[in-house]
Amino acid sequence: MNFFRGVIGGQPAGPQPSGAETIQKLCDRVASSTLLEDRRDAVRALKSLSKKYRMEVGTQAMDHLVHILQTDRSDSEILGYALDTLYNIICNDEEEEQDESEDENAQKQADDLGAQFTDKFIQDSENVTLLLTLLEEFDFHVRWPGVKLLTALLKNQCAQVQGVILVSPMGVSRLMDLLADSREVIRNDGLLLLQQLTKGNAAIQKIVAFENAFERLLDIITEEGSSDGGIVVEDCLLLLLNLLKNNSSNQNFFKEGSYIQRMKPWFEVGDDNSGWSAQKVTNLHLMLQLVRVMVSPVNSPGATSSCQKSMYQCGLLQQLCTILMATGVPADILTETINTVSEVIRGSQVNQDYFASVNAPSNPPRPAIVVLLMSMVNERQPFVLRCAVLYCFQCFLYKNQKGQGEIVATLLPSTIDANSISAGQLLCGGLFSADSLSNWCAAVALAHALQDNLTQKEQLLRVQLATSLGKPPVSLLQQCTNILSQGDKINRRGSKVQTRVGLLMLLCTWISNCPIAVTHFLHNQDNVPFLTGQISENLGEDERLVQGLCALLLGICIYYNDNSLENYTKEKLKQLIEKRIGKENFVEKLGFITKHELYSRAAQKPQPVFPSPEQMLFDHEFTKLVKELEGVITKAVHKSSEEEKKEEEVKKTLEQHDSIVTQYKELIREQDSQIQELKEHVASASSQNEQMQTTITQQLAQIQQHKDQYNILKLKLGKDNQSQANTQGDGSHVNGLQTEELTQLREEVEELRKQHTLLQTQLGDKDTLINTLVKALQTAEGTAGGSDNTELLKELEALRSQVQSQLAEINRLQTERQELLRRAEAGVSTSLDAAPGSEGSTDTAKVAELESRLAAQTSETERLQEARSLLEGRAGLEQQLASATSTVAILQTEKAKLQTEVQESKKEQDDLLMLLADQDQKIHSLKQRLKDLGETVEDEDDLDARDQTDDDDEEDDEENED
């Protein structure tokens, strides 16, 4: 123990050993001691020496420390000492602090030392697995050093440690549990660990995301106060950026999990925005970057469009626009907010329309676009802010023809309002101001208002500018060329190139793919000599880009020339180039554009990001235009007049043949669609026919069932009538009835009389209906000739005669009933006057007999009612049968017609195929002639592939607009 006291801090008793010797003795003690307390004291001593003697401890003690981690798992104190010691020899943070005043070589040596010990530790992957297992220990003295050690390993050798963790069972899940630790220091260091773990590894990023990382991180951000929180919020946001940036799977998971909606409260700012802390600025800046990651132009169009839609629906875009128009917001936050709003609205028609409706809180209110443009053309505003406003304006006009039309309309004479400042007035003011950066920004912004929009290019030709008093107005196109030519004269005295580059980019965008604008440009006699003069001169390096742009502008005038001006046809312009410039020299000057060092930088991404205003020369969309036109212009300049004539003739012939083929193809498509419709119609008619056949079969079965029921009822009625006829002779012997019974009998007879009247009325109606059905069936029999209808008619006549006979029987019974009533009344009066007591038994028997007859009449009436209902059902079925028969006949006729039309269509299609074969043979011969002449001719498969690609692009555009 005296030895340890000497090492840790006691006074040495004799000669003091060197550091390496002390460390060697400590390592021997760790390896050989059997008592846990001795080993713990030795590891504690190694920890105290690990910072001062980093090299010695790392070289001699690392294996012993790893052994301690493997064997002494039961003692948390010795585990903590071992982990702290390993952290001290692997981590470079302490060395960095000590070497701030030393040279770079010492710093590099320290970094190499940490990487060397890291390689030694992870050489055995089981060491990393062991460390992951130790992180499951809840003891603070084990878990916290383990987290720091793993973080240091990831900082030094990220890819190797990531690979071990990725293949380790439940490795990432164990690290995710750190976020749920109730001790903030472990949770916060766990965030730093996950930041290092998720760098540049998409597989680990996906695992972390699906371990519910988004939910946990957003909860921590909310608990810590969102944008007003501290460094923990910053760490959470950095981890979210690692998980989402360039990871489409995690972005989709974030959107589908409705986490975009939870971002809205982050951007709620109050009216008083003064006194923002540095941490709040950092947090809000990262939050804005997180929004931009979800809608970045490098993401797939479908995913970006979906996120833009969600941000509008949840109100996030509205909240960002509120920050945009708020006062007191720091400049860097305002700049990043403008960039964020730009990408949220880029290519989304709904979001662009909303942004156009946003007004600044001024008096009077002004559109947000106008306020932003005022900042862009104001040279006193910060450079990064002006670049952000330009990017916002470009994104507002991207694939937004409605917005382009609104901007151009503010320049037209009929829409100019003298009492308010419009976007067009600001752009014109910036275009012709003394500040070259304002010139460039205004020219690029105006070019974006014309991008891929032929209508607005033609509309902008109407714009007239008043240059000075007493002089007629000039067109905007002419004024741009005037400034160019004046700039060339002033250029000898040091004019800036930036203004001229911006104007040339505007002119190239304006007249490309617009023959009318080309004609207007060539109509000015000074333009072509100016361009040829610029291209032919031998100027310095700074002017080479201007020469290249002039060559591009002149090439556009050739390529999109409709030969409407006699002096400046395609052929004459090419002759002019050959005489004054030379074709090879012209192509060489044209190539100066793509060879410029700033060209490739601008072509990388849409956002204009430049280190300084002087390097702001190229626009992203313009680089696309150059790439598209450079090859075709070179080709057009080298072609001779005879080749062009031949090419024009062949093109016209091919166009004629193509138009004929297109017409035939359209005709074939129409006939195919018609044939398809006819087939569907035939199939529908067939299915309807089958349904009708099924219905007819069911109706015939029901009719047969009603026939059987009717026969049974007829037999029952015959037996009842016979029994009633046998009992009619006994009605004359009724006498001696009681007064009350007679009154009841009268009432019953009266009720039977009413029922009889009702039955007669109903039977009369049914008789009329039966007559109508008989006529209809006779008509159907004459047209269809069906034997089943004739049999039904006969059965119906028989049923009708049976009903008539039953009606006569009912009338006869009614007469007998009335006679019986009269006799009963006479018998009662006679018996009362003569001898009421002597005939009592006879009267009782007669009354019983009369009641039985009345009951029989009642049952007979009920049976007649049942017969009537059967007749009604039979009549309805017969009517449905007639309707179904006529429908089947009509469908059969339509089917025959459709089959005839299908045959005729097939004949026409065969004729068209013969014509197409002839046309294809002619086209093949013409293409062969072109190939013999040395021209490159695209095959039909290439054209079809290009058409398919164009169709796919149009579908993607429609989906983005949706």
C-alpha angles and dihedrals in degrees: 000000000000088000092057092046089055092050097045098046117304124124113270114249095207140354108346114240121231122260094254092051092049092050091048091053091048091050091050090050091050091050099043107032116107095192116084091216092058093049090048092052091048093051090047089054091049089052092054091051097042097088097047096038098032096150095048096045092046094048099044107026107039096089092046091050092050088050089053090053090053100045109028098054092135095065112068094187096060089043090055092050092049093049092048091051093051089048092053094053095043102040119085098196097094092046090051091055092049094046098053090106095039130085127274094254092063090049091051090049091054091050091050090051092056091048090048094053090043091055090050093050097047093041085095106049089203088074091064090045089051090051091051089052092052089055088069088068109103094206109114094220090059104034099048097050089044091055092049093047094051090048090053091049090052092049092053102038106011102164096047094048091045089055092053093047091047094057094039112103110254089351097139092040091058090053092048089057088068090073090062094053111121091217106088096208091059092043092050093047087047088060090054090048092052090048090059093041095054098047111123097339113112094185093056090043090057093048092049091048093051090049086074093262094148093056094047095046094048090049090052091049090052093047092050093052104266111244091359091058128104137247091309091066089051091052091050091050092049089052091049090051090052091051097047107033112104091347109115093181094057091042090055090046090050091051096043090049090060091240092136088070090056091059094066097081089056091072099048105122127177131233092262106066098163123120102030112182120233090244092053090051090051093047094048091046090055091046090055090048088053090055090049092052089060094052101031115147089234091065121091112281093238094052092045092050092050092051091047089053092050092049091053095045095050093047097248093126091050090051092051091050088052090057089046092058097036123108126235096030112144115256097243092049090048091050093050091046090055090051090048094050088048093060094040091059098035109123094349111117095196093050092044091052091050092049090051088056095052114109128197116241094251134122108275096021114246129197114263090236091060092048091050093048089052088059092047095056093041108099092201092067120095115273095236090052092052090050090050092052091050090051090049091052091048091050091048090056096040107120088342109124090167091058092045090054092050092052094047090045090062088064097050118100095237094057103040113121113201093199097060138045114245133194091250093054091050092050092049091047091051092044093058101031125116093248110093093204090055089049092053095045093047092047092050092045091051090047089056089054086061099040111132091341114117093178094059092045088058093043092053089059087071093062112113125192128204106224101180142338116288095018125102117251119262130212121260089243092055093046091055091053090046091056090049093053092044090048089054091056092046090043090078086068095048109281116174119260093214095077094049093047091052093050093047091051089051093050093047092051091044100053099033112110090001113101092183091058090047089054091050091049094049092045089076104082094210099058101073095045089049092053095046090047092052093048096045096051122094104231135166130276093273092058097047092086091053090050090052092051091048089052089050091050092050090047090053089052088056099042097046095036114129092194091240092135114067096208095048108041121145092261095049093048091052090049089051091052092049093050102041104026111012124235095253092047090048093053090046092053090047089056091058089083099062092039092059113111094230094051095075092045092055092046093060102074138358097242113094104233116167131167092222138004091252091064093054099107112118132055121213096232091047090057088058090052092051092049090051098047105035095079098042092047092051090050093047093051094051095050118102124226093252091051090049092050092049090046091049091050092048090046092051091048091047091046090052092048090043090051090050092047090046091052091050091047091051090047091050091048090051091048091047090052090047091049089049091050090048091050090051090047091051091048090049091048091049092051090048089049091052091049090050091049089051091048092049091050090051092048092049089052090051091049091052089050091052090049091056092047090049093052091051091049091048091055092049092050091050092055093047093051091051093052091048092052091055092056100046096088095067097067097091095067098066114122140127096054121162118247096241093049091050091053091051090048091053092052093051092049090050091052090049089051091055092049090049091053091049092050091050091053093049092046089052090054092048090048089057091048091049091052089052092049091048091055092047092049091049089053091048089048091054093051103035101025093214117171091206092064091052091053091048090051092053092048090049091052090050091050090049093052089049090052090050091052090049089051091053090049090051091051091050092050090049091054091050090049092053091049090049090053092050092049092046091054091048092047093051094052092048095048093049093053097044117034119333096177099050098059100041097114094049092051092052092054093049092051091052090050092050092050091053091052091050091052090051091051090051093052090047090054091052091051089051090053090053090051089051092054090049090053091052093052091046092052092051093049091049090052091051089049092055092048092049092049093054091046092053091052092051092048092050090052092050091048091055091050093049092050089052091051091049091054091049091049091052090052091050091048091053089052091050092050089055090052091048091052090054092048093049090052091052092048090050091053092048092049089050089053090051091050090050088054089054098253124139111240123190116228122236091251090059091049091048090049090050091049089050090050091049090049091051091050091050091050091050090050091051091050091050091050090049 
